[in-house]
Amino acid sequence: MKTREFSSDNGIQFYAELRSRADEYFRENGILRSGNGVMKFKIIFYLLLVIASYNLVMLSPSIVYFAFSYLFFAISVMLVFFNIAHDAAHGVAVKNKKINKVLFLITFQFLGQNPFLWGKNHTESHHMYPNVEESDVDVLNVFGMRVTESVELKWFHRYQFIYMPFYYMFYSINWLFFRNLLSLFNYTSRTISTKISVKETAWLLLFKVCFFFYMLIIPMLVLPFDWISILLVFLGCQVVISLVVLSVLIISHMSDYVVHPMPDETNNMNQSWAKMQLTTCIDYGVNSRFFRWTLGGFNTHAVHHLFPDVCHVHHRVLIPIVRELAEKHDISYIELSYPEAIRSHFRFLKKMGTPTPNIPIAYSKS
């Protein structure tokens, strides 16, 4: 991963005042930055939901019942990632560090992912250099997709806003079968690679084996359905989950309102770190109670980038502070409705399929 140097701008003063105001709020109210009682309830509720939904799967009397209960189980696992795993990865799901670590390991076991790879790439790459190619692990650079101007424009890119949803359908399958395993050979189709130790290699393989054991092998051994039907249900659920996950995650950073910063010839960025968080990310549906309870702060992603050390249950009180200080320091804090965030994403894909320079739309509050 390439490291970059940040510049001094109005984001420095903005961030200093923002942290001071947030510190004052937590101190005066005697509140910890980690999860509160609401978060503890969510942890218990979503973990029990996974257990209960898996029991429904194992009690399936028919293949149709199995398909629907399996999808319910897959959605439960997804909600665990949104609401528990992400905050646990940042060490803020609960106050106790050891419990955070245990939650991190357990929840990523549900996902069939390697905690070391995800945690390292997410915190040291994506959070440090959002949308910066060769520094952000989440900047896609795959065949058929053009999201940065460094990728040569091909004739088929003009249609990417049409065919990319079909790519998105295989997001989860790529994670499960290819992306992590290719890391064992220090190979990645992404913009950075991460070396993995022998110990973490063993953990990765163990997690994969356990994941496929309870997701596929146990149902095949216990339930009276043929293995092909169970495999097809599994793959179908992964397609649904892929579309749901990306419809939540990708729109925060791939929008025609945000920038994809490029370093200069001396490897310096033209922004401060804090300003970059707001210019490369949008928040959507910030007042939605449904999103607040299901997405675990992924819809308030810009706030999370500014406060990765704060549990998502506190985002609601931090949003007005971010909004106020961003306006004071003349930095755009981009807030959209969910439908507008989706439209913005597809406008971005369409624009990147043309020779037109990618100049973000100037955001203004309406």
C-alpha positions as CSV (number, residue, x, y, z in Angstrom):
1,M,0.0,0.0,0.0
2,K,1.3,3.4,-0.9
3,T,1.3,6.0,1.9
4,R,0.5,9.6,1.3
5,E,1.2,13.0,2.9
6,F,-1.8,15.3,3.7
7,S,-1.9,19.0,3.3
8,S,-3.0,21.8,5.6
9,D,-6.3,23.5,4.9
10,N,-9.6,24.5,6.6
11,G,-10.1,20.8,7.5
12,I,-7.5,21.1,10.2
13,Q,-9.4,23.7,12.1
14,F,-12.7,22.0,11.4
15,Y,-11.5,18.7,12.8
16,A,-9.9,20.2,15.9
17,E,-13.1,22.0,16.8
18,L,-15.2,18.9,15.9
19,R,-13.2,16.6,18.2
20,S,-13.3,19.3,21.0
21,R,-17.1,19.6,20.7
22,A,-17.5,15.8,20.7
23,D,-15.2,15.4,23.7
24,E,-17.2,18.0,25.5
25,Y,-20.5,16.2,24.7
26,F,-19.3,12.8,26.0
27,R,-17.6,14.3,29.1
28,E,-20.5,16.5,30.2
29,N,-23.0,13.6,29.7
30,G,-20.8,11.0,31.3
31,I,-21.1,8.9,28.1
32,L,-18.5,6.4,26.8
33,R,-17.7,6.4,23.1
34,S,-18.3,2.6,23.0
35,G,-21.7,1.0,22.9
36,N,-24.3,1.8,25.4
37,G,-27.4,-0.1,26.6
38,V,-29.0,0.2,23.1
39,M,-25.9,-1.4,21.6
40,K,-25.9,-4.2,24.1
41,F,-29.5,-4.9,23.2
42,K,-28.7,-5.0,19.5
43,I,-25.8,-7.4,20.1
44,I,-27.9,-9.8,22.0
45,F,-30.9,-9.4,19.7
46,Y,-29.0,-9.9,16.4
47,L,-26.9,-12.8,17.7
48,L,-30.1,-14.6,18.9
49,L,-31.7,-13.8,15.6
50,V,-28.8,-15.7,13.8
51,I,-29.2,-18.7,16.2
52,A,-33.0,-18.7,15.8
53,S,-33.0,-18.4,12.0
54,Y,-30.4,-21.2,11.7
55,N,-32.7,-23.4,13.8
56,L,-35.6,-22.6,11.4
57,V,-33.3,-23.7,8.5
58,M,-32.6,-27.0,10.2
59,L,-36.3,-27.6,10.8
60,S,-37.3,-27.1,7.1
61,P,-40.1,-29.4,6.1
62,S,-39.9,-28.5,2.4
63,I,-37.4,-27.1,0.0
64,V,-39.5,-23.9,-0.4
65,Y,-39.5,-23.4,3.4
66,F,-35.8,-24.1,3.4
67,A,-35.1,-21.4,0.7
68,F,-37.0,-18.7,2.6
69,S,-35.7,-19.6,6.0
70,Y,-32.1,-19.8,4.6
71,L,-32.6,-16.3,3.1
72,F,-33.8,-15.1,6.5
73,F,-30.7,-16.7,8.1
74,A,-28.4,-15.0,5.6
75,I,-30.1,-11.6,6.2
76,S,-29.6,-12.2,9.9
77,V,-25.9,-12.7,9.4
78,M,-25.7,-9.6,7.3
79,L,-27.3,-7.6,10.0
80,V,-24.7,-8.9,12.5
81,F,-22.0,-7.5,10.2
82,F,-23.7,-4.1,9.9
83,N,-24.5,-3.8,13.6
84,I,-21.9,-5.7,15.5
85,A,-18.9,-6.9,13.5
86,H,-18.0,-3.4,12.1
87,D,-17.9,-1.7,15.5
88,A,-16.2,-4.6,17.0
89,A,-13.5,-4.3,14.3
90,H,-12.9,-0.7,15.5
91,G,-12.9,-1.8,19.1
92,V,-16.0,0.2,20.1
93,A,-18.9,-2.3,20.2
94,V,-18.5,-2.5,23.9
95,K,-16.1,-1.0,26.5
96,N,-14.1,-4.2,27.3
97,K,-11.3,-4.7,24.7
98,K,-11.3,-8.5,25.2
99,I,-15.0,-8.8,24.6
100,N,-14.6,-6.6,21.5
101,K,-12.0,-9.0,20.2
102,V,-14.2,-12.0,20.9
103,L,-17.1,-10.3,19.1
104,F,-14.9,-9.5,16.2
105,L,-13.7,-13.1,15.9
106,I,-17.2,-14.6,16.3
107,T,-19.1,-12.3,14.0
108,F,-16.5,-12.7,11.2
109,Q,-16.8,-16.4,11.6
110,F,-20.4,-16.0,10.7
111,L,-19.3,-14.2,7.6
112,G,-16.6,-16.7,6.6
113,Q,-14.1,-13.9,6.5
114,N,-10.6,-13.4,8.0
115,P,-10.7,-10.8,10.8
116,F,-7.0,-9.9,10.3
117,L,-7.2,-9.1,6.6
118,W,-10.5,-7.3,6.9
119,G,-9.5,-5.3,10.0
120,K,-6.1,-4.3,8.7
121,N,-7.2,-3.3,5.2
122,H,-10.3,-1.5,6.5
123,T,-8.7,0.6,9.2
124,E,-5.2,1.1,7.7
125,S,-6.2,1.5,4.1
126,H,-9.8,2.6,3.6
127,H,-10.1,4.8,6.6
128,M,-6.8,6.5,6.0
129,Y,-7.1,7.0,2.3
130,P,-10.7,6.8,1.1
131,N,-11.1,6.7,-2.6
132,V,-7.4,7.1,-3.3
133,E,-6.3,4.5,-5.8
134,E,-3.4,2.3,-4.8
135,S,-4.0,3.2,-1.2
136,D,-7.6,2.4,-0.6
137,V,-8.4,-1.3,-0.7
138,D,-12.0,-0.5,-1.6
139,V,-11.2,1.4,-4.8
140,L,-12.3,-1.2,-7.4
141,N,-10.0,-1.8,-10.3
142,V,-11.5,-4.8,-12.0
143,F,-12.1,-5.6,-15.7
144,G,-15.2,-4.0,-17.1
145,M,-15.4,-1.3,-14.4
146,R,-14.0,2.2,-14.6
147,V,-14.3,4.3,-11.5
148,T,-11.1,6.2,-11.7
149,E,-9.7,8.2,-14.6
150,S,-6.4,6.2,-14.4
151,V,-8.2,3.3,-16.0
152,E,-8.2,3.4,-19.8
153,L,-11.6,4.1,-21.2
154,K,-12.9,1.3,-23.3
155,W,-16.0,1.2,-25.6
156,F,-17.9,-1.1,-23.2
157,H,-17.5,1.3,-20.3
158,R,-20.3,3.4,-21.7
159,Y,-22.6,0.6,-20.7
160,Q,-21.3,-0.1,-17.3
161,F,-24.2,1.7,-15.6
162,I,-26.3,-1.0,-17.1
163,Y,-24.3,-4.1,-16.6
164,M,-22.6,-3.3,-13.3
165,P,-25.5,-4.6,-11.2
166,F,-24.8,-8.0,-12.6
167,Y,-21.2,-7.7,-11.4
168,Y,-22.6,-6.7,-8.0
169,M,-24.5,-9.9,-7.8
170,F,-21.3,-11.9,-7.3
171,Y,-19.7,-9.6,-4.6
172,S,-20.2,-12.0,-1.7
173,I,-19.2,-15.1,-3.8
174,N,-16.0,-13.3,-4.8
175,W,-15.2,-12.6,-1.1
176,L,-16.0,-16.2,0.0
177,F,-14.2,-18.1,-2.8
178,F,-11.5,-15.8,-4.2
179,R,-10.5,-12.6,-2.5
180,N,-9.4,-13.9,0.8
181,L,-7.8,-17.1,-0.6
182,L,-5.8,-15.2,-3.2
183,S,-4.3,-13.2,-0.3
184,L,-2.5,-16.4,0.7
185,F,-0.4,-16.0,-2.4
186,N,0.0,-12.2,-1.9
187,Y,-2.1,-11.7,-5.0
188,T,-5.1,-9.4,-5.3
189,S,-7.1,-7.8,-8.1
190,R,-7.5,-4.8,-5.8
191,T,-5.2,-1.8,-5.6
192,I,-3.2,-3.1,-2.6
193,S,-2.0,-6.4,-1.2
194,T,-1.4,-7.5,2.3
195,K,1.1,-10.0,3.5
196,I,-0.4,-12.6,5.8
197,S,1.4,-14.7,8.5
198,V,1.4,-18.4,8.9
199,K,-0.8,-18.1,12.0
200,E,-3.4,-15.9,10.1
201,T,-3.2,-18.2,7.2
202,A,-4.3,-21.1,9.5
203,W,-7.1,-18.9,10.9
204,L,-8.3,-18.0,7.5
205,L,-8.5,-21.6,6.3
206,L,-10.1,-22.7,9.6
207,F,-12.8,-19.9,9.3
208,K,-13.5,-20.9,5.7
209,V,-13.8,-24.6,6.6
210,C,-16.1,-23.8,9.5
211,F,-18.2,-21.4,7.4
212,F,-18.9,-23.9,4.6
213,F,-19.4,-26.7,7.2
214,Y,-22.4,-25.0,8.9
215,M,-23.6,-23.2,5.7
216,L,-23.6,-26.2,3.4
217,I,-22.3,-29.5,4.9
218,I,-24.6,-29.7,7.9
219,P,-27.8,-28.9,5.9
220,M,-26.7,-31.5,3.3
221,L,-26.2,-34.1,6.0
222,V,-29.3,-33.4,8.1
223,L,-32.0,-32.2,5.7
224,P,-33.8,-34.5,3.3
225,F,-33.0,-32.4,0.2
226,D,-30.5,-33.2,-2.5
227,W,-27.2,-31.4,-2.4
228,I,-27.7,-29.5,-5.6
229,S,-30.9,-27.9,-4.3
230,I,-29.1,-26.8,-1.1
231,L,-26.1,-25.4,-3.1
232,L,-28.4,-23.5,-5.4
233,V,-30.3,-22.0,-2.5
234,F,-26.9,-21.0,-0.9
235,L,-25.7,-19.4,-4.1
236,G,-29.0,-17.6,-4.7
237,C,-28.9,-16.2,-1.1
238,Q,-25.4,-14.9,-1.7
239,V,-26.6,-13.1,-4.8
240,V,-29.4,-11.4,-2.9
241,I,-27.1,-10.5,0.0
242,S,-24.5,-9.1,-2.4
243,L,-27.1,-6.8,-4.0
244,V,-28.3,-5.6,-0.6
245,V,-24.8,-5.1,0.9
246,L,-23.6,-3.1,-2.1
247,S,-26.8,-1.1,-2.3
248,V,-25.9,0.1,1.2
249,L,-22.1,0.3,1.1
250,I,-21.0,1.3,-2.4
251,I,-23.2,4.3,-2.7
252,S,-21.3,6.1,0.2
253,H,-18.1,6.4,-1.8
254,M,-19.1,6.0,-5.5
255,S,-21.2,9.0,-6.2
256,D,-21.0,11.9,-8.6
257,Y,-20.9,14.2,-5.5
258,V,-17.6,12.9,-4.1
259,V,-14.0,13.1,-5.3
260,H,-11.4,10.5,-6.0
261,P,-8.3,12.4,-4.8
262,M,-5.0,12.0,-6.7
263,P,-1.6,12.7,-5.1
264,D,0.8,15.1,-6.8
265,E,4.2,14.1,-8.2
266,T,5.7,14.4,-4.6
267,N,3.1,11.9,-3.2
268,N,1.2,14.7,-1.4
269,M,-2.6,14.9,-1.2
270,N,-4.1,18.4,-1.8
271,Q,-6.4,18.0,1.2
272,S,-6.2,17.5,5.0
273,W,-7.2,14.0,6.3
274,A,-10.4,15.4,7.8
275,K,-11.5,17.3,4.7
276,M,-10.9,14.2,2.6
277,Q,-13.3,12.2,4.7
278,L,-16.1,14.6,3.8
279,T,-15.2,15.1,0.2
280,T,-15.0,11.4,-0.5
281,C,-18.1,10.2,1.3
282,I,-21.8,10.9,1.6
283,D,-24.4,10.2,4.3
284,Y,-27.9,9.2,3.4
285,G,-31.2,8.7,5.2
286,V,-29.7,10.1,8.3
287,N,-33.1,10.6,10.0
288,S,-34.4,7.2,9.1
289,R,-35.2,5.1,12.2
290,F,-35.2,1.9,10.0
291,F,-31.7,2.6,8.8
292,R,-30.5,3.5,12.3
293,W,-31.6,0.1,13.6
294,T,-30.5,-2.0,10.6
295,L,-27.4,-0.5,9.0
296,G,-25.3,0.1,12.1
297,G,-24.1,3.5,11.0
298,F,-23.2,2.6,7.4
299,N,-25.7,5.2,6.2
300,T,-23.9,7.8,8.3
301,H,-20.6,6.8,6.8
302,A,-19.0,10.2,6.7
303,V,-19.6,10.6,10.4
304,H,-18.1,7.2,11.0
305,H,-15.0,8.1,9.0
306,L,-14.5,11.2,11.2
307,F,-15.2,9.2,14.4
308,P,-14.1,5.6,13.9
309,D,-13.5,5.4,17.6
310,V,-17.2,6.0,18.4
311,C,-19.9,3.4,18.3
312,H,-22.6,3.9,15.7
313,V,-25.3,4.3,18.3
314,H,-23.9,7.8,19.0
315,H,-23.9,9.0,15.4
316,R,-27.3,10.6,15.8
317,V,-26.1,13.2,18.3
318,L,-22.8,13.8,16.3
319,I,-24.5,14.6,13.0
320,P,-25.8,18.1,14.0
321,I,-22.3,18.9,15.3
322,V,-20.6,17.8,12.0
323,R,-23.3,19.7,10.0
324,E,-22.8,22.9,11.9
325,L,-19.0,22.9,11.9
326,A,-18.7,21.9,8.3
327,E,-20.9,24.9,7.3
328,K,-18.8,27.1,9.6
329,H,-15.5,26.0,8.0
330,D,-16.9,26.1,4.5
331,I,-16.7,22.3,3.9
332,S,-19.6,20.4,2.3
333,Y,-21.1,17.7,4.4
334,I,-23.1,15.8,1.8
335,E,-26.5,14.5,3.0
336,L,-28.8,12.7,0.5
337,S,-32.0,10.7,0.6
338,Y,-31.5,7.0,-0.1
339,P,-33.1,7.2,-3.5
340,E,-31.0,10.2,-4.5
341,A,-27.8,8.3,-3.3
342,I,-28.7,5.4,-5.6
343,R,-29.4,7.8,-8.5
344,S,-26.1,9.5,-7.8
345,H,-24.2,6.2,-7.9
346,F,-25.6,5.3,-11.3
347,R,-25.0,8.8,-12.7
348,F,-21.4,8.4,-11.6
349,L,-21.0,5.0,-13.4
350,K,-22.5,6.5,-16.5
351,K,-20.2,9.5,-16.4
352,M,-17.1,7.4,-15.9
353,G,-18.1,5.5,-19.1
354,T,-17.5,8.6,-21.1
355,P,-14.4,10.8,-21.9
356,T,-15.9,13.6,-19.8
357,P,-13.6,14.5,-16.9
358,N,-15.0,13.4,-13.6
359,I,-15.8,16.7,-11.9
360,P,-18.0,16.1,-8.9
361,I,-21.4,17.9,-8.7
362,A,-21.3,20.8,-6.4
363,Y,-23.4,19.9,-3.4
364,S,-25.9,22.4,-1.9
365,K,-28.5,21.8,0.8
366,S,-32.0,22.1,-0.6
